[in-house]
Amino acid sequence: MKKIIAFLKKTFLVESSYQFPLALNIASIFLGLLSYFFINKLFGQKITTHLELFGVDYFSYVLVSTGLFGYISVGINSFPQKIADEQMEGTLEAIILTPTKTKIILAGLGIWNFIVASVDFAIYAILGLFVFRVNLGSANLASVALVLILSILSFTGLGIISASFVVIFKRGNPLAWVIGAFEGIVGGIFFPISVLPGWLQIISMLFPVTYAVKAMELAVYRGYTIYQLKTELTILVIFSTVLLPTGIKFFGWAINYAKKQGTLASY
Amino acid sequence: MENFVELNHISKNFTPSLSFSQIVSLKFQNKLSTHAITDLSFSLEKGKILGILGPNGAGKTTLLKIIATLLFPDSGTISIAGKYIEKDNLNIRSLIGFSSLQERGFYWRLTGKQNLEFFMALHNIDSKTAFKKANELSELFRFLDLNKRFDSYSAGMKQAISLIRALAHDPELLLLDEPTKSLDYLSAQRFMQFVLDELATKRNKTIIFTTHHLEEISNFCDKAIILKNGRLRETLTKSTLKAEFNSLKETYEKIALENQ
C-alpha cells in the first residue's frame, strides 16, 4: 500500500506541475454534453422505441453511457499511456530495478487516472443534475457502484494487455485500435444496440462495454437492483476473472521479453 | 573467502527486430546478431571493488545491466549472494544499487528530493529516512541542492542524483556505469574515495563499476577486467594494478588498438 501511495504522490506532483488539464477537462465534458443536448432537442426530446427499455430520452441515455465510457476508457487507455510515458522518461527501467512486484507497479501506474476518471464521472452526474436537469432520482446506488467496479476490472484487464503491446512494440497497439474502433459502434455508447442489425448485435456481445452500459442505464434510470441485473453482472464478473489475471500474466511476459531483447528502455 | 558475485559463461546477442519492409516482403531472415557479451565468466568476493575497462562498444554497460537483472543473458548463470537471478529476481533487486550513465530515468518535472523520495519508497524506505540519507550523501557533491527541479540540474548534478539513488537504500552490491563521467574533479575524487573507504572497507559493500579512467582502476580497485568486443581479454589483480600502472596502461592500449 505504501508503494501505491508513493506512485500516487509522484503522479500528483507531476500532473499538478502542469496548469491547464483539469480546467480543460471540465470544459471538454461540458461541451461534449452540450452537443448531445442539442442533438436531443433536434429530435424533439422524445423517448424512441429503442429507448423504451430505459424510459429516457436520447440525452439522458447518452449522459450515462458517455460518462461510464469515459470512466472505463481509463481502464483501457491509462496503462498503455503510462507505460509509454515511463519508457520515454526512462523511468520504467528504474522502477523495475526496485524490488516491486509487477502487480504493484501496474496498480501504482493506473491509480491516478482512476481517481481522475472518478472525478470526471462525478462531473457528468453534477452537470446532468444541475445544468441539464436530468432526473437521476431513481438510481440504485448499490447497483451503480457494482457495475462501476466490475466494468473497471474488466477494462483494466484489457488495458494491461494493451500495455503489454506497448512494452513489446512501443508504438502501434493493435488491441487499443480494435477496442477504439469497434466499441463506439457496437458497445451501445452513442445509441442502444437495438438499433444495430442482428449480426452487429451478435458482435456487440463480445465486448464487456455492451453489458456495462446496459446495466448502468438500467441501474440509474430504472433503479434495477443487483438481482435484476444478475445476467449483465455475471457476464462482467466472467470478463473480469478472465481478463485481469490474463493481463497481469501477459504483462509479466512482455517485461521478460523486453529484458531478453534489451528493449526495456527503448521507445 | 566466498564469492559474492559469480558469472559463469554469460553470453548475450542482440538480434535486430524485423523491419516493416522485411515483413511486407515476407523476408523473415534477420540481419546478423550483435555479439554483445561472449562466454564471460568472473567472480568477485564480498567487500571488493571490481573495475571494468574497455573501449566504447566493448559490452561494459550491457554487462552491468545483465548483473542488474535489466537484461536477461542468452546463456550462462549469474548468482549474487548465492541467489540465482533467474530464480530470485525480486530478492536480488533489493540487494542492488544501479547508477546508469543515462540522464533519463528520473522525473524531470520533480525535484531531486521528490525523485529520491519516490524511488526510496519503492525500496520500502520511509520519506524521513530517505531525506536523511539523501542529505548525507549529497554532501559528497558540492553545490548540489536537492530542492531544485531535475530538469534544471547540470549533467554532473544529474549524475550525482543518480549515484545518490543507487546508494540510498544501502545496497550490498553497487553497479556504477562510469560513475565519475560528468562529475567535476573534486566531486569525482571525493566520491571514489567514499566508495573505497566507507562502502568497501568499512561497510563491506561489493562494488562493480565501469570507467575509461585507468587511474580510477589503479587507485580504487581490488580487481579489474578488460573487455573487447564482449570478450574478457585480461584480468588484473590488485598487486598488478597498484605496482605497475604503466603496465596496465600498455596492456589496455594494446587491447584497445588491436585490429584498428
Contacts between the chains, C-beta under 8 A, distances in Angstrom:
chain1	res1	chain2	res2	distance
A	2	B	121	6.3
A	2	B	124	7.3
A	2	B	126	7.9
A	3	B	121	6.1
A	3	B	122	5.8
A	3	B	124	7.8
A	5	B	121	7.8
A	6	B	117	7.6
A	6	B	118	5.5
A	6	B	121	3.4
A	6	B	122	6.5
A	7	B	118	7.8
A	9	B	118	7.4
A	10	B	107	6.8
A	10	B	110	7.1
A	10	B	114	7.3
A	10	B	118	4.4
A	13	B	107	8.0
A	13	B	109	7.8
A	13	B	110	5.6
A	13	B	114	5.8
A	14	B	107	5.8
A	14	B	109	5.4
A	14	B	110	6.4
A	17	B	109	4.4
A	17	B	110	7.7
A	89	B	104	6.2
A	89	B	105	7.5
A	89	B	106	7.5
A	89	B	107	6.5
A	89	B	108	7.1
A	90	B	102	6.0
A	90	B	104	2.7
A	90	B	105	4.2
A	90	B	106	7.7
A	91	B	104	7.6
A	91	B	105	5.8
A	91	B	106	6.8
A	91	B	107	6.4
A	93	B	70	5.9
A	93	B	100	7.6
A	93	B	105	6.4
A	94	B	100	7.9
A	94	B	105	4.5
A	94	B	106	7.5
A	94	B	119	6.5
A	94	B	165	7.7
A	95	B	119	8.0
A	95	B	122	6.6
A	96	B	70	7.1
A	97	B	68	6.4
A	97	B	69	7.5
A	97	B	70	6.6
A	97	B	93	6.1
A	97	B	96	7.1
A	97	B	98	5.6
A	98	B	93	6.4
A	98	B	94	8.0
A	98	B	119	6.6
A	98	B	122	3.7
A	98	B	123	5.6
A	99	B	90	5.4
A	99	B	91	7.0
A	99	B	93	4.5
A	99	B	94	3.9
A	99	B	122	7.7
A	99	B	123	6.8
A	99	B	124	7.6
A	100	B	122	5.0
A	101	B	90	6.9
A	256	B	72	7.0
A	259	B	69	7.7
A	259	B	70	6.5
A	259	B	71	5.7
A	259	B	72	4.7
A	260	B	71	7.8
A	260	B	72	4.8
A	260	B	74	7.9
A	261	B	14	7.6
A	261	B	15	7.7
A	261	B	17	7.6
A	262	B	12	7.8
A	262	B	14	5.5
A	262	B	36	7.9
A	262	B	62	7.6
A	262	B	65	7.8
A	262	B	71	5.4
A	264	B	70	6.2
A	264	B	71	7.8
A	265	B	70	8.0
A	265	B	102	7.8
A	265	B	104	7.3
